[in-house]
Amino acid sequence: MAVVSQQMKNLGRVVGVCGVLAFSPPAASAEFDRGQALYENHCKSCHEDWAHTREGRRVVSMSALRQRVAGWSLHSRLDWGDEEIDDVTDYLNRRFYQLTGQP
């Protein structure tokens, strides 16, 4: 009887921990930035930081930035949809441009 009681306590603990984990967001998701990952995997080899911080840059609005990202995604045959383009646009804006307004 004592063995069964201990097993039930252990089972209760396991179920409790599983319940907490099931309703907790993954820790990595808070740190993951899809726009950054897309940029680093597909764009950064040609577009280093200087490309976004040089004087006389052509991008002066969010819509211009989004148009550039969309254009380069087509040029590079990346087959990105609106979500990927928006994610990279948002990442670049946060990281380099600090523009206001909607794309």
TORSE-236645 format. One record per atom (N, C-alpha, C): residue in one letter; z, x, y. Coordinates in steps of 0.2 Angstrom, whole numbers, plus 5000, padded with zeros to 4 digits. Atoms other than C-alpha are relative to their C-alpha. Example, Ala and Ser with C-alpha at 12.3 -4.5 7.8 and 13.67 -1.06 7.14 Angstrom:
! TORSE-236645
  rest    pz    px    py
     a  5000  5004  4994
     a  5039  5062  4978
     a  5000  5004  5006
     s  4999  4996  4994
     s  5036  5068  4995
     s  5003  4996  5005
//
This chain:
! TORSE-236645
  rest    pz    px    py
     m  5000  5004  4994
     m  5000  5000  5000
     m  5000  5004  5006
     a  5000  4996  4994
     a  5004  5014  5012
     a  4993  5004  5001
     v  5007  4997  5000
     v  4987  5022  5008
     v  4995  4996  5004
     v  5004  5005  4997
     v  4978  5006  5013
     v  5002  4999  5007
     s  4998  5001  4993
     s  4988  5004  5029
     s  4998  5006  5004
     q  5002  4994  4996
     q  4984  5022  5034
     q  4992  5000  5001
     q  5008  5001  5000
     q  4965  5019  5030
     q  4998  4995  5005
     m  5001  5006  4995
     m  4966  5003  5041
     m  5001  5003  5007
     k  4999  4997  4994
     k  4973  5013  5055
     k  4995  5005  5002
     n  5006  4996  4998
     n  4960  5026  5054
     n  4994  4997  5001
     l  5006  5004  4999
     l  4946  5013  5053
     l  5001  4997  5007
     g  5000  5003  4994
     g  4953  5005  5068
     g  4999  5005  5006
     r  5001  4995  4995
     r  4953  5021  5078
     r  4993  5002  5000
     v  5007  4998  5000
     v  4935  5025  5072
     v  4996  4994  5004
     v  5003  5005  4996
     v  4930  5008  5078
     v  5001  5000  5007
     g  4999  4999  4993
     g  4938  5010  5094
     g  4996  5005  5004
     v  5004  4995  4997
     v  4930  5026  5098
     v  4993  4998  5000
     c  5007  5002  5000
     c  4913  5020  5093
     c  4999  4994  5005
     g  5000  5005  4995
     g  4916  5005  5104
     g  4999  5003  5007
     v  5000  4996  4994
     v  4920  5016  5119
     v  4993  5004  5001
     l  5006  4996  4999
     l  4905  5027  5116
     l  4994  4995  5000
     a  5006  5005  5000
     a  4893  5012  5113
     a  4999  4997  5007
     f  5000  5003  4993
     f  4897  5006  5131
     f  5000  5005  5005
     s  5000  4995  4995
     s  4897  5022  5139
     s  4993  5003  5001
     p  5007  4997  4999
     p  4881  5029  5148
     p  5000  5007  4998
     p  5000  4993  5002
     p  4876  5046  5141
     p  5001  5004  5006
     a  4998  4996  4995
     a  4882  5060  5151
     a  4994  5004  5003
     a  5006  4996  4998
     a  4865  5069  5152
     a  4996  4995  5005
     s  5004  5005  4996
     s  4857  5053  5160
     s  5002  5001  5008
     a  4998  4999  4993
     a  4867  5056  5176
     a  4997  5006  5003
     e  5003  4993  4997
     e  4860  5074  5178
     e  4993  5000  4999
     f  5008  5000  5001
     f  4842  5070  5172
     f  4997  4997  5006
     d  5005  5002  4994
     d  4829  5069  5186
     d  4993  5000  4997
     r  5006  5000  5003
     r  4813  5063  5178
     r  4994  5003  5005
     g  5005  4998  4996
     g  4803  5067  5194
     g  5001  5008  5000
     q  5000  4993  5000
     q  4810  5085  5194
     q  4997  5003  4994
     a  5003  4997  5006
     a  4806  5087  5176
     a  4992  5000  4999
     l  5007  5000  5000
     l  4788  5081  5178
     l  4997  5005  5005
     y  5002  4995  4996
     y  4786  5092  5193
     y  5000  5007  4997
     e  4999  4994  5003
     e  4793  5107  5184
     e  4995  5002  4994
     n  5005  4999  5006
     n  4782  5104  5169
     n  4993  5000  5001
     h  5007  5001  4999
     h  4766  5100  5177
     h  4997  5002  5007
     c  5003  4999  4993
     c  4765  5105  5195
     c  5003  5007  5002
     k  4997  4994  4997
     k  4777  5120  5199
     k  4996  5006  4998
     s  5003  4994  5001
     s  4766  5133  5191
     s  4995  5002  5005
     c  5005  4999  4994
     c  4753  5131  5205
     c  5003  4999  5007
     h  4997  5002  4994
     h  4764  5123  5218
     h  5008  5003  5001
     e  4993  4997  5000
     e  4779  5135  5221
     e  5003  4997  5007
     d  4997  5003  4994
     d  4792  5130  5235
     d  4997  5001  5006
     w  5003  4998  4993
     w  4782  5139  5249
     w  4995  4994  5001
     a  5005  5005  4998
     a  4769  5125  5247
     a  5003  4994  5003
     h  4997  5006  4997
     h  4781  5112  5252
     h  5004  5002  5007
     t  4996  4998  4994
     t  4790  5122  5266
     t  4996  5004  5005
     r  5004  4996  4995
     r  4776  5131  5275
     r  4999  4996  5007
     e  5002  5003  4994
     e  4772  5128  5293
     e  4993  4997  5000
     g  5007  5003  4999
     g  4758  5116  5298
     g  4999  4996  4993
     r  5002  5004  5007
     r  4760  5106  5281
     r  4997  4994  5002
     r  5004  5006  4999
     r  4749  5091  5280
     r  5004  4994  4998
     v  4996  5006  5002
     v  4762  5080  5273
     v  5005  4998  5005
     v  4995  5002  4995
     v  4771  5071  5287
     v  5003  4993  4999
     s  4997  5006  5002
     s  4775  5054  5279
     s  5000  4999  4993
     m  4999  5002  5007
     m  4780  5046  5263
     m  4994  4998  4997
     s  5007  5002  5002
     s  4763  5038  5261
     s  4996  5006  4998
     a  5004  4994  5001
     a  4755  5055  5263
     a  5002  5004  4994
     l  4997  4996  5005
     l  4766  5063  5251
     l  4998  4997  4993
     r  5002  5004  5006
     r  4763  5049  5238
     r  4993  5001  4998
     q  5007  4999  5001
     q  4744  5051  5240
     q  4999  5007  4998
     r  5001  4993  5003
     r  4745  5070  5237
     r  5002  5000  4993
     v  4998  5000  5007
     v  4755  5067  5221
     v  4995  4997  4996
     a  5005  5004  5004
     a  4743  5054  5215
     a  4994  5004  4999
     g  5006  4997  5001
     g  4728  5064  5219
     g  5001  5006  4996
     w  4999  4994  5004
     w  4735  5080  5211
     w  5001  4998  4992
     s  4999  5002  5007
     s  4740  5070  5195
     s  4993  4998  4997
     l  5006  5001  5002
     l  4722  5064  5194
     l  4996  5006  4999
     h  5003  4994  5000
     h  4715  5081  5198
     h  5002  5004  4993
     s  4997  4996  5005
     s  4726  5088  5184
     s  4999  4996  4993
     r  5001  5004  5006
     r  4721  5074  5172
     r  5007  4998  4996
     l  4994  5001  5003
     l  4739  5069  5169
     l  5001  4993  4998
     d  4999  5007  5002
     d  4737  5050  5167
     d  5006  4997  5002
     w  4994  5003  4998
     w  4752  5046  5177
     w  4999  4993  5003
     g  5000  5007  4998
     g  4756  5028  5181
     g  5004  5001  5007
     d  4996  5001  4994
     d  4765  5022  5197
     d  5007  5003  5000
     e  4993  4998  5001
     e  4782  5026  5190
     e  5001  5008  5000
     e  4999  4993  5000
     e  4779  5044  5187
     e  4998  5003  5007
     i  5002  4998  4993
     i  4770  5046  5204
     i  5006  4999  5005
     d  4994  5001  4996
     d  4785  5038  5212
     d  5006  5005  4999
     d  4995  4995  5002
     d  4797  5049  5203
     d  4999  5007  5003
     v  5001  4993  4997
     v  4789  5065  5208
     v  5000  5000  5008
     t  5000  5000  4993
     t  4786  5059  5226
     t  5008  5000  5002
     d  4993  5001  4998
     d  4805  5054  5227
     d  5003  5007  4999
     y  4997  4994  5001
     y  4810  5071  5220
     y  4998  5005  5005
     l  5002  4995  4994
     l  4799  5081  5232
     l  5003  4998  5006
     n  4997  5002  4994
     n  4805  5071  5246
     n  5007  5002  5001
     r  4993  4998  5000
     r  4823  5074  5242
     r  5001  5008  5000
     r  5000  4993  5000
     r  4820  5092  5238
     r  4998  5004  5006
     f  5003  4996  4995
     f  4809  5098  5252
     f  4999  4996  5006
     y  5002  5003  4994
     y  4803  5085  5264
     y  5004  4996  5005
     q  4995  5004  4997
     q  4817  5073  5269
     q  4996  4995  5005
     l  5003  5005  4996
     l  4805  5060  5276
     l  5003  4994  4999
     t  4997  5006  5000
     t  4810  5043  5280
     t  4994  4995  4999
     g  5005  5006  5002
     g  4801  5026  5275
     g  4998  5000  4993
     q  5002  5002  5007
     q  4793  5019  5260
     q  4993  5004  4999
     p  5007  4997  5002
     p  4778  5027  5251
     p  4994  4995  5000
//
